Amino acid sequence: MSTLVVLGAGDLGGAVTRAAVAAAVTRRVVLVDDAAEVARGKALDILQSAAIDGVAVDVTGTSDLGAVVGADVVVLADRHGAPPVEQQGDAAVLLLTRVRQLNPRALIVCAGALQFEVVERAVHERGADATRVIGSAPEALRAGLVALTALAAQAAPPEVSLMVVGRPPREAIVMWNEAAIAGRRAAAVLTPPEMTRLESRVPHLWPPSPLTLAGAAVRVVALAMTNGAGTPAVFVVPLGAEGVRRRGVVLPATVRGNIVTPIWPELSPRDRTRLESASAD
């Protein structure tokens, strides 16, 4: 039975669980939080809601981290509290280390907007496999920019294809050279000033809301569970030359099972330099 484990029963963790169940991306979802009663309560609410929607997914809550054993994907979210807090810092790095010890083959998706450092430290300090520890928040940023671009072009969001790379929010790069709107090059639909204005709004789209972050995380989870087609924008630590550390950056990637393969895009010389600068340690 395919299993998704969500670490943290805060607003983001609850949203990820609800979105994963609604999309039926897996047969079983386990919500884990030190506040076991909260995790169980939220899991029960989501389970009952799923029954109304006619979705057959088993949802449980627990405080036992051993739930990650045998899981296909583990999502790092936020702890329950007032207010909920994204898993960050030393505690989050230690938590991911324990997860990897319990289940070295699982794909770990850091869903929060403040977890880039966790991904980097897990790879650089703890030796985590860079293809199995990623951040999904950039996909939420990309979705926000797609929505704004659709409004500017008077198109529907599904008609807009564009990618964001770099290191958001301040070092994000919009790949207008490969963007398309309703089957046409974006540059043929939008004027240069319009594209500049849209790109200038990228920092204001960060951090995305918990619901948007949850949707982005579940898109990555769905691709992992189904080996589906798609190249979401994810935060990864690129593999550098032997002994060379690189900062994590946002790149499009394929997701096949528990392996994420980043794709280095074709960029203009200026944007290539910006991307290389963003990834330089």
C-alpha positions in Angstrom: 0.0 0.0 0.0 1.4 3.4 -1.0 1.9 5.6 2.0 2.5 9.3 2.5 3.7 10.6 5.9 3.2 14.3 6.8 5.4 15.6 9.6 3.6 18.3 11.5 -0.1 18.9 12.2 0.0 22.7 11.9 -1.9 24.7 9.3 0.5 23.6 6.5 0.6 19.9 7.6 -3.2 19.8 7.8 -3.5 21.4 4.4 -1.1 18.9 2.8 -2.9 16.0 4.3 -6.3 17.3 3.2 -5.0 18.1 -0.4 -3.3 14.7 -0.7 -6.5 12.8 0.4 -8.7 14.9 -1.9 -6.5 14.2 -4.9 -6.3 10.5 -3.9 -2.5 10.5 -4.6 -2.0 7.6 -2.2 -3.9 4.9 -0.4 -2.7 5.9 3.1 -1.7 9.2 4.8 -0.3 9.4 8.3 -0.1 12.8 10.1 2.6 12.9 12.7 3.0 15.5 15.4 4.2 15.5 19.1 0.7 16.7 19.8 -0.8 13.3 19.2 -4.4 14.2 20.0 -4.3 17.1 17.6 -2.9 14.9 14.8 -5.5 12.2 15.5 -8.3 14.8 15.6 -7.3 16.4 12.3 -6.8 13.0 10.7 -10.3 12.0 11.7 -11.8 15.2 10.4 -10.1 14.7 7.0 -11.1 11.0 6.9 -14.8 11.9 7.5 -14.6 14.6 4.8 -13.1 12.1 2.4 -16.0 9.8 3.0 -18.4 12.5 2.0 -16.4 13.1 -1.1 -16.4 9.4 -1.9 -12.6 9.2 -1.6 -11.2 5.9 -0.2 -8.0 6.9 1.6 -6.9 5.7 5.0 -6.0 8.7 7.2 -4.5 8.4 10.7 -2.7 10.6 13.2 0.0 9.7 15.7 3.1 11.0 17.6 5.2 8.0 16.6 7.9 8.9 14.1 8.2 5.2 13.3 5.3 5.8 11.0 7.9 6.8 8.3 9.1 3.2 8.1 8.0 1.9 4.7 6.6 5.2 3.5 7.0 6.2 -0.1 7.1 10.0 0.5 7.6 12.0 3.7 6.6 15.7 3.7 8.1 18.0 6.3 5.5 20.6 7.2 4.9 22.7 10.4 4.4 21.8 14.1 1.1 22.3 15.8 1.2 25.4 18.0 -0.1 28.9 18.4 0.9 30.0 15.8 2.1 26.9 13.9 5.8 27.0 13.1 7.5 25.5 10.1 10.1 22.8 11.0 13.4 24.7 10.8 16.9 24.9 12.2 18.9 22.2 14.0 15.7 20.4 15.2 14.5 20.0 11.6 17.9 18.8 10.3 18.0 16.3 13.2 14.4 15.2 12.4 15.3 14.6 8.7 18.4 12.6 9.8 16.2 10.4 12.0 13.7 9.9 9.1 16.6 8.9 6.8 17.8 6.4 9.3 14.4 4.8 9.6 13.7 4.9 5.9 16.7 5.7 3.6 14.7 5.2 0.4 11.9 7.6 1.0 11.6 10.9 -1.0 11.6 13.8 1.5 9.7 16.9 0.4 10.2 20.0 2.5 6.9 21.9 1.9 7.6 25.1 3.8 8.8 28.4 2.3 11.4 28.7 5.1 13.0 25.3 4.7 15.7 25.9 2.0 18.4 25.9 4.7 17.1 22.5 6.0 17.5 21.0 2.6 21.0 22.4 2.2 22.2 21.3 5.6 20.7 17.8 5.2 22.8 17.4 2.1 26.0 19.2 3.1 26.2 18.4 6.8 24.4 15.1 7.1 25.2 13.4 3.8 21.6 13.1 2.5 21.1 12.1 -1.1 20.4 15.3 -3.0 18.0 13.5 -5.3 15.8 12.5 -2.3 15.6 15.7 -0.3 14.0 18.6 -2.0 11.8 21.7 -1.4 8.5 22.1 -3.1 7.7 25.7 -2.2 9.0 27.1 -5.5 6.2 25.3 -7.3 3.8 27.4 -5.3 5.7 30.6 -6.3 5.5 29.5 -10.0 1.8 28.9 -9.7 1.3 32.4 -8.3 3.2 33.9 -11.2 1.2 31.8 -13.7 -2.0 33.2 -12.2 -0.8 36.8 -12.6 0.5 36.2 -16.1 -2.8 34.7 -17.1 -4.6 37.8 -15.9 -2.2 40.1 -17.7 -2.6 38.1 -20.9 -6.4 37.7 -20.5 -5.8 33.9 -20.7 -6.7 30.9 -18.5 -3.9 29.7 -16.1 -3.8 26.3 -17.8 -2.9 28.1 -21.0 0.3 29.6 -19.4 3.5 27.6 -19.4 6.4 29.2 -17.6 9.2 28.3 -15.2 11.0 30.1 -12.4 14.6 29.3 -11.4 17.2 30.8 -9.1 16.8 31.4 -5.4 13.6 33.2 -4.4 12.5 35.7 -3.5 15.2 38.1 -4.5 17.3 36.0 -6.8 14.4 34.4 -8.7 14.7 34.3 -12.5 11.6 34.1 -14.8 12.4 32.1 -17.9 10.4 34.3 -20.4 12.5 33.0 -23.3 10.8 29.6 -23.0 7.4 30.8 -21.7 4.3 30.2 -23.7 0.7 31.6 -23.5 -2.1 29.8 -25.4 0.4 28.1 -27.7 2.3 31.3 -28.5 5.6 32.6 -27.3 5.1 34.9 -24.2 7.0 37.6 -25.9 4.5 37.6 -28.7 1.6 38.1 -26.2 3.1 40.4 -23.6 5.1 43.5 -24.1 8.6 43.9 -22.5 7.2 46.4 -19.9 4.5 43.9 -19.0 7.0 41.1 -18.4 9.2 43.4 -16.4 6.2 44.4 -14.2 5.3 40.7 -13.7 8.8 39.8 -12.7 9.0 42.7 -10.3 6.0 41.2 -8.4 7.8 37.8 -7.8 9.3 38.9 -4.4 5.8 40.0 -3.2 4.5 36.5 -3.9 6.8 35.1 -1.3 6.1 33.4 1.0 3.1 31.6 -0.5 0.1 30.8 1.8 -0.2 27.4 3.5 -2.9 26.3 1.0 -0.7 27.2 -2.0 2.3 25.5 -0.4 0.2 22.4 0.3 -1.0 22.3 -3.4 2.6 22.5 -4.6 3.8 19.8 -2.2 1.0 17.5 -3.3 1.8 18.0 -6.9 5.3 16.7 -6.3 3.9 13.9 -4.2 1.5 12.9 -6.9 4.3 12.8 -9.5 6.4 10.6 -7.2 3.5 8.2 -6.5 2.3 7.8 -10.1 5.5 8.4 -12.1 3.4 11.0 -13.9 4.5 13.6 -16.5 5.5 17.1 -15.3 8.4 19.2 -14.4 7.6 21.2 -11.2 9.9 23.9 -9.9 11.7 22.5 -6.9 14.5 23.6 -4.6 17.5 21.2 -5.0 21.2 21.1 -4.1 22.9 20.6 -7.4 25.7 18.2 -7.6 29.0 20.1 -8.1 32.5 18.9 -9.0 34.0 16.6 -6.4 34.7 18.5 -3.2 32.8 21.6 -4.4 29.8 22.7 -2.4 27.0 24.5 -4.1 24.1 26.4 -2.7 20.6 25.1 -3.3 18.7 26.7 -6.2 15.3 26.3 -7.8 15.3 24.2 -11.0 12.7 22.3 -13.0 12.9 18.6 -12.3 11.4 15.3 -13.2 10.1 13.2 -10.3 10.1 9.4 -10.8 9.3 7.4 -7.7 11.8 8.5 -5.0 14.3 10.1 -7.3 14.2 13.8 -8.4 16.4 14.8 -11.4 16.9 18.5 -11.8 17.0 19.9 -15.3 19.5 22.8 -16.1 17.5 25.0 -18.5 18.6 26.9 -21.6 19.1 30.5 -20.5 20.3 33.7 -22.0 24.0 34.5 -21.1 22.8 37.1 -18.5 20.4 34.8 -16.8 22.9 31.9 -16.9 25.3 34.1 -15.0 22.6 35.0 -12.5 21.7 31.4 -11.9 25.4 30.3 -11.5 25.9 33.2 -9.1 22.8 32.1 -7.1 24.2 28.6 -6.7 27.8 29.6 -5.9 28.6 28.8 -2.2 
